[in-house]
Amino acid sequence: MIEHCANRAGCQHFGLLVGQQSSLDSFGMVGLMAKYSPNVGEALFRLVRFMHLHVRGATITRSQCEST
């Protein structure tokens, strides 16, 4: 949905703008696992791995862009 909205709005950073309006607390226990992770990479891994437990049917992905 975020990708669709970003395409419709012509704004590649649409998801970042939406994310500014919430906090990890809104993700319950999954957010707490991310919040208290030892590093950003582990926090993202936990969000991707466990988000389906917070929002039934939710699917999120993580990808890494290669630097140029």
PDB file of N, H, CA, C and O in Angstrom:
ATOM      1  N   MET A   1       0.814  -1.175   0.000  1.00  0.00           N
ATOM      2  CA  MET A   1       0.000   0.000   0.000  1.00  0.00           C
ATOM      3  C   MET A   1       0.868   1.253   0.000  1.00  0.00           C
ATOM      4  O   MET A   1       0.585   2.218  -0.711  1.00  0.00           O
ATOM      5  N   ILE A   2       1.929   1.229   0.804  1.00  0.00           N
ATOM      6  H   ILE A   2       2.160   0.446   1.381  1.00  0.00           H
ATOM      7  CA  ILE A   2       2.823   2.393   0.862  1.00  0.00           C
ATOM      8  C   ILE A   2       3.448   2.633  -0.508  1.00  0.00           C
ATOM      9  O   ILE A   2       3.549   3.772  -0.965  1.00  0.00           O
ATOM     10  N   GLU A   3       3.866   1.549  -1.156  1.00  0.00           N
ATOM     11  H   GLU A   3       3.784   0.624  -0.784  1.00  0.00           H
ATOM     12  CA  GLU A   3       4.469   1.684  -2.485  1.00  0.00           C
ATOM     13  C   GLU A   3       3.471   2.272  -3.479  1.00  0.00           C
ATOM     14  O   GLU A   3       3.825   3.128  -4.290  1.00  0.00           O
ATOM     15  N   HIS A   4       2.237   1.815  -3.415  1.00  0.00           N
ATOM     16  H   HIS A   4       1.949   1.120  -2.757  1.00  0.00           H
ATOM     17  CA  HIS A   4       1.199   2.340  -4.306  1.00  0.00           C
ATOM     18  C   HIS A   4       0.987   3.834  -4.059  1.00  0.00           C
ATOM     19  O   HIS A   4       0.906   4.625  -4.999  1.00  0.00           O
ATOM     20  N   CYS A   5       0.900   4.203  -2.790  1.00  0.00           N
ATOM     21  H   CYS A   5       0.965   3.560  -2.027  1.00  0.00           H
ATOM     22  CA  CYS A   5       0.720   5.618  -2.449  1.00  0.00           C
ATOM     23  C   CYS A   5       1.907   6.463  -2.907  1.00  0.00           C
ATOM     24  O   CYS A   5       1.729   7.572  -3.410  1.00  0.00           O
ATOM     25  N   ALA A   6       3.123   5.929  -2.728  1.00  0.00           N
ATOM     26  H   ALA A   6       3.267   5.028  -2.319  1.00  0.00           H
ATOM     27  CA  ALA A   6       4.320   6.657  -3.165  1.00  0.00           C
ATOM     28  C   ALA A   6       4.292   6.877  -4.667  1.00  0.00           C
ATOM     29  O   ALA A   6       4.641   7.955  -5.147  1.00  0.00           O
ATOM     30  N   ASN A   7       3.879   5.861  -5.410  1.00  0.00           N
ATOM     31  H   ASN A   7       3.595   4.984  -5.020  1.00  0.00           H
ATOM     32  CA  ASN A   7       3.796   5.990  -6.869  1.00  0.00           C
ATOM     33  C   ASN A   7       2.738   7.002  -7.272  1.00  0.00           C
ATOM     34  O   ASN A   7       2.970   7.832  -8.150  1.00  0.00           O
ATOM     35  N   ARG A   8       1.573   6.934  -6.629  1.00  0.00           N
ATOM     36  H   ARG A   8       1.385   6.259  -5.915  1.00  0.00           H
ATOM     37  CA  ARG A   8       0.487   7.862  -6.961  1.00  0.00           C
ATOM     38  C   ARG A   8       0.842   9.303  -6.615  1.00  0.00           C
ATOM     39  O   ARG A   8       0.467  10.236  -7.326  1.00  0.00           O
ATOM     40  N   ALA A   9       1.567   9.473  -5.514  1.00  0.00           N
ATOM     41  H   ALA A   9       1.872   8.716  -4.936  1.00  0.00           H
ATOM     42  CA  ALA A   9       1.940  10.818  -5.073  1.00  0.00           C
ATOM     43  C   ALA A   9       3.195  11.327  -5.773  1.00  0.00           C
ATOM     44  O   ALA A   9       3.514  12.514  -5.699  1.00  0.00           O
ATOM     45  N   GLY A  10       3.914  10.420  -6.458  1.00  0.00           N
ATOM     46  H   GLY A  10       3.655   9.456  -6.517  1.00  0.00           H
ATOM     47  CA  GLY A  10       5.165  10.815  -7.084  1.00  0.00           C
ATOM     48  C   GLY A  10       6.211  11.184  -6.045  1.00  0.00           C
ATOM     49  O   GLY A  10       7.033  12.074  -6.262  1.00  0.00           O
ATOM     50  N   CYS A  11       6.171  10.487  -4.911  1.00  0.00           N
ATOM     51  H   CYS A  11       5.503   9.764  -4.734  1.00  0.00           H
ATOM     52  CA  CYS A  11       7.050  10.812  -3.785  1.00  0.00           C
ATOM     53  C   CYS A  11       7.700   9.524  -3.295  1.00  0.00           C
ATOM     54  O   CYS A  11       7.069   8.741  -2.585  1.00  0.00           O
ATOM     55  N   GLN A  12       8.965   9.299  -3.671  1.00  0.00           N
ATOM     56  H   GLN A  12       9.478   9.935  -4.248  1.00  0.00           H
ATOM     57  CA  GLN A  12       9.642   8.056  -3.304  1.00  0.00           C
ATOM     58  C   GLN A  12       9.831   7.895  -1.804  1.00  0.00           C
ATOM     59  O   GLN A  12       9.968   6.770  -1.325  1.00  0.00           O
ATOM     60  N   HIS A  13       9.842   8.972  -1.062  1.00  0.00           N
ATOM     61  H   HIS A  13       9.731   9.886  -1.452  1.00  0.00           H
ATOM     62  CA  HIS A  13      10.038   8.887   0.382  1.00  0.00           C
ATOM     63  C   HIS A  13       8.716   8.996   1.155  1.00  0.00           C
ATOM     64  O   HIS A  13       8.704   9.399   2.318  1.00  0.00           O
ATOM     65  N   PHE A  14       7.628   8.641   0.514  1.00  0.00           N
ATOM     66  H   PHE A  14       7.638   8.314  -0.431  1.00  0.00           H
ATOM     67  CA  PHE A  14       6.306   8.676   1.135  1.00  0.00           C
ATOM     68  C   PHE A  14       6.270   7.874   2.437  1.00  0.00           C
ATOM     69  O   PHE A  14       5.721   8.340   3.435  1.00  0.00           O
ATOM     70  N   GLY A  15       6.850   6.677   2.431  1.00  0.00           N
ATOM     71  H   GLY A  15       7.296   6.299   1.619  1.00  0.00           H
ATOM     72  CA  GLY A  15       6.872   5.835   3.625  1.00  0.00           C
ATOM     73  C   GLY A  15       7.591   6.496   4.787  1.00  0.00           C
ATOM     74  O   GLY A  15       7.190   6.340   5.940  1.00  0.00           O
ATOM     75  N   LEU A  16       8.647   7.230   4.486  1.00  0.00           N
ATOM     76  H   LEU A  16       8.972   7.356   3.548  1.00  0.00           H
ATOM     77  CA  LEU A  16       9.362   7.938   5.544  1.00  0.00           C
ATOM     78  C   LEU A  16       8.499   9.037   6.155  1.00  0.00           C
ATOM     79  O   LEU A  16       8.524   9.255   7.366  1.00  0.00           O
ATOM     80  N   LEU A  17       7.745   9.720   5.316  1.00  0.00           N
ATOM     81  H   LEU A  17       7.725   9.543   4.332  1.00  0.00           H
ATOM     82  CA  LEU A  17       6.863  10.775   5.815  1.00  0.00           C
ATOM     83  C   LEU A  17       5.769  10.192   6.703  1.00  0.00           C
ATOM     84  O   LEU A  17       5.431  10.772   7.735  1.00  0.00           O
ATOM     85  N   VAL A  18       5.220   9.059   6.310  1.00  0.00           N
ATOM     86  H   VAL A  18       5.495   8.588   5.472  1.00  0.00           H
ATOM     87  CA  VAL A  18       4.204   8.395   7.133  1.00  0.00           C
ATOM     88  C   VAL A  18       4.827   7.936   8.450  1.00  0.00           C
ATOM     89  O   VAL A  18       4.229   8.091   9.515  1.00  0.00           O
ATOM     90  N   GLY A  19       6.031   7.373   8.369  1.00  0.00           N
ATOM     91  H   GLY A  19       6.517   7.248   7.504  1.00  0.00           H
ATOM     92  CA  GLY A  19       6.715   6.879   9.559  1.00  0.00           C
ATOM     93  C   GLY A  19       7.003   7.953  10.590  1.00  0.00           C
ATOM     94  O   GLY A  19       7.082   7.661  11.783  1.00  0.00           O
ATOM     95  N   GLN A  20       7.160   9.181  10.149  1.00  0.00           N
ATOM     96  H   GLN A  20       7.096   9.418   9.180  1.00  0.00           H
ATOM     97  CA  GLN A  20       7.408  10.283  11.084  1.00  0.00           C
ATOM     98  C   GLN A  20       6.227  10.513  12.017  1.00  0.00           C
ATOM     99  O   GLN A  20       6.384  11.105  13.085  1.00  0.00           O
ATOM    100  N   GLN A  21       5.054  10.052  11.622  1.00  0.00           N
ATOM    101  H   GLN A  21       4.926   9.572  10.755  1.00  0.00           H
ATOM    102  CA  GLN A  21       3.846  10.298  12.397  1.00  0.00           C
ATOM    103  C   GLN A  21       3.575   9.237  13.461  1.00  0.00           C
ATOM    104  O   GLN A  21       2.603   9.344  14.209  1.00  0.00           O
ATOM    105  N   SER A  22       4.419   8.226  13.534  1.00  0.00           N
ATOM    106  H   SER A  22       5.209   8.139  12.927  1.00  0.00           H
ATOM    107  CA  SER A  22       4.198   7.165  14.522  1.00  0.00           C
ATOM    108  C   SER A  22       5.505   6.831  15.232  1.00  0.00           C
ATOM    109  O   SER A  22       6.563   7.374  14.915  1.00  0.00           O
ATOM    110  N   SER A  23       5.405   5.926  16.198  1.00  0.00           N
ATOM    111  H   SER A  23       4.546   5.485  16.456  1.00  0.00           H
ATOM    112  CA  SER A  23       6.601   5.503  16.928  1.00  0.00           C
ATOM    113  C   SER A  23       6.583   3.981  17.045  1.00  0.00           C
ATOM    114  O   SER A  23       5.590   3.337  16.703  1.00  0.00           O
ATOM    115  N   LEU A  24       7.666   3.421  17.520  1.00  0.00           N
ATOM    116  H   LEU A  24       8.472   3.944  17.798  1.00  0.00           H
ATOM    117  CA  LEU A  24       7.731   1.975  17.700  1.00  0.00           C
ATOM    118  C   LEU A  24       6.687   1.494  18.705  1.00  0.00           C
ATOM    119  O   LEU A  24       6.290   0.329  18.665  1.00  0.00           O
ATOM    120  N   ASP A  25       6.244   2.349  19.587  1.00  0.00           N
ATOM    121  H   ASP A  25       6.567   3.296  19.620  1.00  0.00           H
ATOM    122  CA  ASP A  25       5.228   1.968  20.568  1.00  0.00           C
ATOM    123  C   ASP A  25       3.931   1.522  19.898  1.00  0.00           C
ATOM    124  O   ASP A  25       3.194   0.712  20.460  1.00  0.00           O
ATOM    125  N   SER A  26       3.647   2.037  18.714  1.00  0.00           N
ATOM    126  H   SER A  26       4.246   2.695  18.258  1.00  0.00           H
ATOM    127  CA  SER A  26       2.416   1.666  18.020  1.00  0.00           C
ATOM    128  C   SER A  26       2.455   0.237  17.487  1.00  0.00           C
ATOM    129  O   SER A  26       1.439  -0.267  17.009  1.00  0.00           O
ATOM    130  N   PHE A  27       3.614  -0.427  17.563  1.00  0.00           N
ATOM    131  H   PHE A  27       4.439  -0.018  17.952  1.00  0.00           H
ATOM    132  CA  PHE A  27       3.743  -1.815  17.096  1.00  0.00           C
ATOM    133  C   PHE A  27       3.742  -2.819  18.241  1.00  0.00           C
ATOM    134  O   PHE A  27       4.110  -3.976  18.039  1.00  0.00           O
ATOM    135  N   GLY A  28       3.340  -2.405  19.429  1.00  0.00           N
ATOM    136  H   GLY A  28       3.041  -1.465  19.592  1.00  0.00           H
ATOM    137  CA  GLY A  28       3.221  -3.317  20.560  1.00  0.00           C
ATOM    138  C   GLY A  28       4.531  -4.015  20.902  1.00  0.00           C
ATOM    139  O   GLY A  28       5.596  -3.397  20.905  1.00  0.00           O
ATOM    140  N   MET A  29       4.438  -5.315  21.192  1.00  0.00           N
ATOM    141  H   MET A  29       3.573  -5.816  21.190  1.00  0.00           H
ATOM    142  CA  MET A  29       5.612  -6.088  21.586  1.00  0.00           C
ATOM    143  C   MET A  29       6.666  -6.136  20.479  1.00  0.00           C
ATOM    144  O   MET A  29       7.865  -6.140  20.757  1.00  0.00           O
ATOM    145  N   VAL A  30       6.216  -6.172  19.233  1.00  0.00           N
ATOM    146  H   VAL A  30       5.242  -6.169  19.007  1.00  0.00           H
ATOM    147  CA  VAL A  30       7.168  -6.178  18.116  1.00  0.00           C
ATOM    148  C   VAL A  30       7.979  -4.884  18.121  1.00  0.00           C
ATOM    149  O   VAL A  30       9.186  -4.903  17.883  1.00  0.00           O
ATOM    150  N   GLY A  31       7.326  -3.783  18.387  1.00  0.00           N
ATOM    151  H   GLY A  31       6.345  -3.768  18.581  1.00  0.00           H
ATOM    152  CA  GLY A  31       8.023  -2.509  18.485  1.00  0.00           C
ATOM    153  C   GLY A  31       9.013  -2.472  19.634  1.00  0.00           C
ATOM    154  O   GLY A  31      10.103  -1.914  19.511  1.00  0.00           O
ATOM    155  N   LEU A  32       8.627  -3.070  20.751  1.00  0.00           N
ATOM    156  H   LEU A  32       7.742  -3.523  20.851  1.00  0.00           H
ATOM    157  CA  LEU A  32       9.551  -3.128  21.891  1.00  0.00           C
ATOM    158  C   LEU A  32      10.789  -3.959  21.563  1.00  0.00           C
ATOM    159  O   LEU A  32      11.905  -3.604  21.944  1.00  0.00           O
ATOM    160  N   MET A  33      10.580  -5.082  20.845  1.00  0.00           N
ATOM    161  H   MET A  33       9.674  -5.371  20.535  1.00  0.00           H
ATOM    162  CA  MET A  33      11.735  -5.894  20.450  1.00  0.00           C
ATOM    163  C   MET A  33      12.677  -5.084  19.570  1.00  0.00           C
ATOM    164  O   MET A  33      13.897  -5.172  19.709  1.00  0.00           O
ATOM    165  N   ALA A  34      12.108  -4.297  18.667  1.00  0.00           N
ATOM    166  H   ALA A  34      11.117  -4.225  18.554  1.00  0.00           H
ATOM    167  CA  ALA A  34      12.936  -3.466  17.794  1.00  0.00           C
ATOM    168  C   ALA A  34      13.609  -2.348  18.591  1.00  0.00           C
ATOM    169  O   ALA A  34      14.798  -2.081  18.419  1.00  0.00           O
ATOM    170  N   LYS A  35      12.847  -1.708  19.451  1.00  0.00           N
ATOM    171  H   LYS A  35      11.881  -1.925  19.591  1.00  0.00           H
ATOM    172  CA  LYS A  35      13.353  -0.579  20.227  1.00  0.00           C
ATOM    173  C   LYS A  35      14.560  -0.958  21.079  1.00  0.00           C
ATOM    174  O   LYS A  35      15.503  -0.179  21.217  1.00  0.00           O
ATOM    175  N   TYR A  36      14.522  -2.155  21.646  1.00  0.00           N
ATOM    176  H   TYR A  36      13.756  -2.788  21.534  1.00  0.00           H
ATOM    177  CA  TYR A  36      15.602  -2.576  22.534  1.00  0.00           C
ATOM    178  C   TYR A  36      16.591  -3.527  21.867  1.00  0.00           C
ATOM    179  O   TYR A  36      17.308  -4.261  22.547  1.00  0.00           O
ATOM    180  N   SER A  37      16.629  -3.513  20.550  1.00  0.00           N
ATOM    181  H   SER A  37      16.047  -2.917  19.997  1.00  0.00           H
ATOM    182  CA  SER A  37      17.617  -4.298  19.810  1.00  0.00           C
ATOM    183  C   SER A  37      18.995  -3.663  19.974  1.00  0.00           C
ATOM    184  O   SER A  37      19.105  -2.457  20.195  1.00  0.00           O
ATOM    185  N   PRO A  38      20.040  -4.473  19.866  1.00  0.00           N
ATOM    186  CA  PRO A  38      21.386  -3.939  20.068  1.00  0.00           C
ATOM    187  C   PRO A  38      21.877  -3.010  18.954  1.00  0.00           C
ATOM    188  O   PRO A  38      22.805  -2.227  19.157  1.00  0.00           O
ATOM    189  N   ASN A  39      21.247  -3.101  17.773  1.00  0.00           N
ATOM    190  H   ASN A  39      20.493  -3.736  17.607  1.00  0.00           H
ATOM    191  CA  ASN A  39      21.655  -2.238  16.661  1.00  0.00           C
ATOM    192  C   ASN A  39      20.504  -2.115  15.659  1.00  0.00           C
ATOM    193  O   ASN A  39      19.506  -2.829  15.757  1.00  0.00           O
ATOM    194  N   VAL A  40      20.652  -1.218  14.712  1.00  0.00           N
ATOM    195  H   VAL A  40      21.463  -0.638  14.633  1.00  0.00           H
ATOM    196  CA  VAL A  40      19.597  -0.942  13.731  1.00  0.00           C
ATOM    197  C   VAL A  40      19.316  -2.165  12.863  1.00  0.00           C
ATOM    198  O   VAL A  40      18.158  -2.465  12.574  1.00  0.00           O
ATOM    199  N   GLY A  41      20.354  -2.866  12.449  1.00  0.00           N
ATOM    200  H   GLY A  41      21.295  -2.622  12.684  1.00  0.00           H
ATOM    201  CA  GLY A  41      20.172  -4.039  11.617  1.00  0.00           C
ATOM    202  C   GLY A  41      19.315  -5.092  12.297  1.00  0.00           C
ATOM    203  O   GLY A  41      18.427  -5.673  11.673  1.00  0.00           O
ATOM    204  N   GLU A  42      19.576  -5.341  13.574  1.00  0.00           N
ATOM    205  H   GLU A  42      20.297  -4.869  14.081  1.00  0.00           H
ATOM    206  CA  GLU A  42      18.790  -6.312  14.335  1.00  0.00           C
ATOM    207  C   GLU A  42      17.365  -5.823  14.537  1.00  0.00           C
ATOM    208  O   GLU A  42      16.425  -6.617  14.494  1.00  0.00           O
ATOM    209  N   ALA A  43      17.195  -4.534  14.756  1.00  0.00           N
ATOM    210  H   ALA A  43      17.958  -3.888  14.791  1.00  0.00           H
ATOM    211  CA  ALA A  43      15.854  -3.967  14.913  1.00  0.00           C
ATOM    212  C   ALA A  43      15.028  -4.173  13.650  1.00  0.00           C
ATOM    213  O   ALA A  43      13.867  -4.575  13.723  1.00  0.00           O
ATOM    214  N   LEU A  44      15.617  -3.902  12.502  1.00  0.00           N
ATOM    215  H   LEU A  44      16.561  -3.576  12.443  1.00  0.00           H
ATOM    216  CA  LEU A  44      14.908  -4.104  11.238  1.00  0.00           C
ATOM    217  C   LEU A  44      14.605  -5.574  11.008  1.00  0.00           C
ATOM    218  O   LEU A  44      13.520  -5.919  10.538  1.00  0.00           O
ATOM    219  N   PHE A  45      15.553  -6.443  11.335  1.00  0.00           N
ATOM    220  H   PHE A  45      16.434  -6.162  11.716  1.00  0.00           H
ATOM    221  CA  PHE A  45      15.330  -7.883  11.195  1.00  0.00           C
ATOM    222  C   PHE A  45      14.124  -8.312  12.028  1.00  0.00           C
ATOM    223  O   PHE A  45      13.273  -9.064  11.553  1.00  0.00           O
ATOM    224  N   ARG A  46      14.053  -7.837  13.258  1.00  0.00           N
ATOM    225  H   ARG A  46      14.744  -7.226  13.644  1.00  0.00           H
ATOM    226  CA  ARG A  46      12.953  -8.223  14.141  1.00  0.00           C
ATOM    227  C   ARG A  46      11.615  -7.691  13.649  1.00  0.00           C
ATOM    228  O   ARG A  46      10.601  -8.384  13.736  1.00  0.00           O
ATOM    229  N   LEU A  47      11.603  -6.468  13.132  1.00  0.00           N
ATOM    230  H   LEU A  47      12.426  -5.905  13.061  1.00  0.00           H
ATOM    231  CA  LEU A  47      10.358  -5.930  12.576  1.00  0.00           C
ATOM    232  C   LEU A  47       9.876  -6.776  11.407  1.00  0.00           C
ATOM    233  O   LEU A  47       8.697  -7.122  11.327  1.00  0.00           O
ATOM    234  N   VAL A  48      10.788  -7.106  10.502  1.00  0.00           N
ATOM    235  H   VAL A  48      11.745  -6.825  10.567  1.00  0.00           H
ATOM    236  CA  VAL A  48      10.425  -7.914   9.333  1.00  0.00           C
ATOM    237  C   VAL A  48       9.976  -9.304   9.774  1.00  0.00           C
ATOM    238  O   VAL A  48       8.973  -9.821   9.281  1.00  0.00           O
ATOM    239  N   ARG A  49      10.705  -9.899  10.686  1.00  0.00           N
ATOM    240  H   ARG A  49      11.520  -9.480  11.087  1.00  0.00           H
ATOM    241  CA  ARG A  49      10.449 -11.280  11.100  1.00  0.00           C
ATOM    242  C   ARG A  49       9.146 -11.450  11.883  1.00  0.00           C
ATOM    243  O   ARG A  49       8.459 -12.459  11.725  1.00  0.00           O
ATOM    244  N   PHE A  50       8.800 -10.467  12.728  1.00  0.00           N
ATOM    245  H   PHE A  50       9.359  -9.647  12.855  1.00  0.00           H
ATOM    246  CA  PHE A  50       7.691 -10.659  13.649  1.00  0.00           C
ATOM    247  C   PHE A  50       6.471  -9.769  13.433  1.00  0.00           C
ATOM    248  O   PHE A  50       5.501  -9.880  14.182  1.00  0.00           O
ATOM    249  N   MET A  51       6.490  -8.895  12.439  1.00  0.00           N
ATOM    250  H   MET A  51       7.279  -8.805  11.831  1.00  0.00           H
ATOM    251  CA  MET A  51       5.364  -7.983  12.239  1.00  0.00           C
ATOM    252  C   MET A  51       4.040  -8.718  12.041  1.00  0.00           C
ATOM    253  O   MET A  51       2.985  -8.222  12.435  1.00  0.00           O
ATOM    254  N   HIS A  52       4.098  -9.901  11.430  1.00  0.00           N
ATOM    255  H   HIS A  52       4.955 -10.304  11.110  1.00  0.00           H
ATOM    256  CA  HIS A  52       2.858 -10.659  11.201  1.00  0.00           C
ATOM    257  C   HIS A  52       2.162 -11.028  12.516  1.00  0.00           C
ATOM    258  O   HIS A  52       0.962 -11.300  12.525  1.00  0.00           O
ATOM    259  N   LEU A  53       2.905 -11.037  13.619  1.00  0.00           N
ATOM    260  H   LEU A  53       3.880 -10.816  13.613  1.00  0.00           H
ATOM    261  CA  LEU A  53       2.294 -11.319  14.919  1.00  0.00           C
ATOM    262  C   LEU A  53       1.515 -10.123  15.450  1.00  0.00           C
ATOM    263  O   LEU A  53       0.582 -10.282  16.236  1.00  0.00           O
ATOM    264  N   HIS A  54       1.897  -8.938  15.023  1.00  0.00           N
ATOM    265  H   HIS A  54       2.656  -8.809  14.384  1.00  0.00           H
ATOM    266  CA  HIS A  54       1.211  -7.716  15.456  1.00  0.00           C
ATOM    267  C   HIS A  54       0.023  -7.400  14.558  1.00  0.00           C
ATOM    268  O   HIS A  54      -1.052  -7.046  15.044  1.00  0.00           O
ATOM    269  N   VAL A  55       0.213  -7.528  13.263  1.00  0.00           N
ATOM    270  H   VAL A  55       1.086  -7.816  12.868  1.00  0.00           H
ATOM    271  CA  VAL A  55      -0.844  -7.241  12.298  1.00  0.00           C
ATOM    272  C   VAL A  55      -1.048  -8.497  11.461  1.00  0.00           C
ATOM    273  O   VAL A  55      -0.221  -8.832  10.613  1.00  0.00           O
ATOM    274  N   ARG A  56      -2.125  -9.166  11.701  1.00  0.00           N
ATOM    275  H   ARG A  56      -2.797  -8.893  12.390  1.00  0.00           H
ATOM    276  CA  ARG A  56      -2.412 -10.411  10.993  1.00  0.00           C
ATOM    277  C   ARG A  56      -2.464 -10.167   9.482  1.00  0.00           C
ATOM    278  O   ARG A  56      -3.178  -9.284   9.010  1.00  0.00           O
ATOM    279  N   GLY A  57      -1.711 -10.949   8.749  1.00  0.00           N
ATOM    280  H   GLY A  57      -1.131 -11.667   9.133  1.00  0.00           H
ATOM    281  CA  GLY A  57      -1.686 -10.831   7.305  1.00  0.00           C
ATOM    282  C   GLY A  57      -0.705  -9.789   6.778  1.00  0.00           C
ATOM    283  O   GLY A  57      -0.555  -9.631   5.567  1.00  0.00           O
ATOM    284  N   ALA A  58      -0.037  -9.080   7.686  1.00  0.00           N
ATOM    285  H   ALA A  58      -0.159  -9.208   8.670  1.00  0.00           H
ATOM    286  CA  ALA A  58       0.917  -8.056   7.254  1.00  0.00           C
ATOM    287  C   ALA A  58       2.169  -8.701   6.691  1.00  0.00           C
ATOM    288  O   ALA A  58       2.638  -9.725   7.189  1.00  0.00           O
ATOM    289  N   THR A  59       2.691  -8.101   5.669  1.00  0.00           N
ATOM    290  H   THR A  59       2.310  -7.270   5.264  1.00  0.00           H
ATOM    291  CA  THR A  59       3.956  -8.544   5.096  1.00  0.00           C
ATOM    292  C   THR A  59       4.820  -7.312   4.884  1.00  0.00           C
ATOM    293  O   THR A  59       4.412  -6.362   4.216  1.00  0.00           O
ATOM    294  N   ILE A  60       5.999  -7.335   5.450  1.00  0.00           N
ATOM    295  H   ILE A  60       6.330  -8.107   5.993  1.00  0.00           H
ATOM    296  CA  ILE A  60       6.946  -6.255   5.181  1.00  0.00           C
ATOM    297  C   ILE A  60       8.236  -6.879   4.692  1.00  0.00           C
ATOM    298  O   ILE A  60       8.544  -8.031   4.997  1.00  0.00           O
ATOM    299  N   THR A  61       8.968  -6.114   3.944  1.00  0.00           N
ATOM    300  H   THR A  61       8.717  -5.179   3.697  1.00  0.00           H
ATOM    301  CA  THR A  61      10.244  -6.595   3.414  1.00  0.00           C
ATOM    302  C   THR A  61      11.320  -5.577   3.700  1.00  0.00           C
ATOM    303  O   THR A  61      11.057  -4.404   3.965  1.00  0.00           O
ATOM    304  N   ARG A  62      12.515  -6.058   3.636  1.00  0.00           N
ATOM    305  H   ARG A  62      12.729  -7.011   3.421  1.00  0.00           H
ATOM    306  CA  ARG A  62      13.675  -5.183   3.835  1.00  0.00           C
ATOM    307  C   ARG A  62      14.635  -5.467   2.682  1.00  0.00           C
ATOM    308  O   ARG A  62      14.900  -6.622   2.348  1.00  0.00           O
ATOM    309  N   SER A  63      15.135  -4.429   2.099  1.00  0.00           N
ATOM    310  H   SER A  63      14.920  -3.491   2.370  1.00  0.00           H
ATOM    311  CA  SER A  63      16.124  -4.581   1.030  1.00  0.00           C
ATOM    312  C   SER A  63      17.247  -3.576   1.259  1.00  0.00           C
ATOM    313  O   SER A  63      17.060  -2.536   1.892  1.00  0.00           O
ATOM    314  N   GLN A  64      18.384  -3.908   0.742  1.00  0.00           N
ATOM    315  H   GLN A  64      18.535  -4.752   0.228  1.00  0.00           H
ATOM    316  CA  GLN A  64      19.537  -3.035   0.922  1.00  0.00           C
ATOM    317  C   GLN A  64      19.950  -2.512  -0.433  1.00  0.00           C
ATOM    318  O   GLN A  64      20.141  -3.283  -1.374  1.00  0.00           O
ATOM    319  N   CYS A  65      20.087  -1.211  -0.536  1.00  0.00           N
ATOM    320  H   CYS A  65      19.932  -0.584   0.227  1.00  0.00           H
ATOM    321  CA  CYS A  65      20.509  -0.561  -1.771  1.00  0.00           C
ATOM    322  C   CYS A  65      22.044  -0.585  -1.825  1.00  0.00           C
ATOM    323  O   CYS A  65      22.726  -0.377  -0.821  1.00  0.00           O
ATOM    324  N   GLU A  66      22.544  -0.837  -2.997  1.00  0.00           N
ATOM    325  H   GLU A  66      21.990  -1.006  -3.812  1.00  0.00           H
ATOM    326  CA  GLU A  66      23.986  -0.787  -3.164  1.00  0.00           C
ATOM    327  C   GLU A  66      24.416   0.653  -3.322  1.00  0.00           C
ATOM    328  O   GLU A  66      23.777   1.418  -4.044  1.00  0.00           O
ATOM    329  N   SER A  67      25.482   1.028  -2.661  1.00  0.00           N
ATOM    330  H   SER A  67      26.002   0.407  -2.075  1.00  0.00           H
ATOM    331  CA  SER A  67      25.983   2.401  -2.777  1.00  0.00           C
ATOM    332  C   SER A  67      26.702   2.561  -4.107  1.00  0.00           C
ATOM    333  O   SER A  67      27.298   1.623  -4.636  1.00  0.00           O
ATOM    334  N   THR A  68      26.627   3.765  -4.621  1.00  0.00           N
ATOM    335  H   THR A  68      26.143   4.527  -4.191  1.00  0.00           H
ATOM    336  CA  THR A  68      27.264   4.034  -5.920  1.00  0.00           C
ATOM    337  C   THR A  68      28.487   4.877  -5.736  1.00  0.00           C
ATOM    338  O   THR A  68      29.160   5.209  -6.711  1.00  0.00           O
TER     339      THR A  68
END
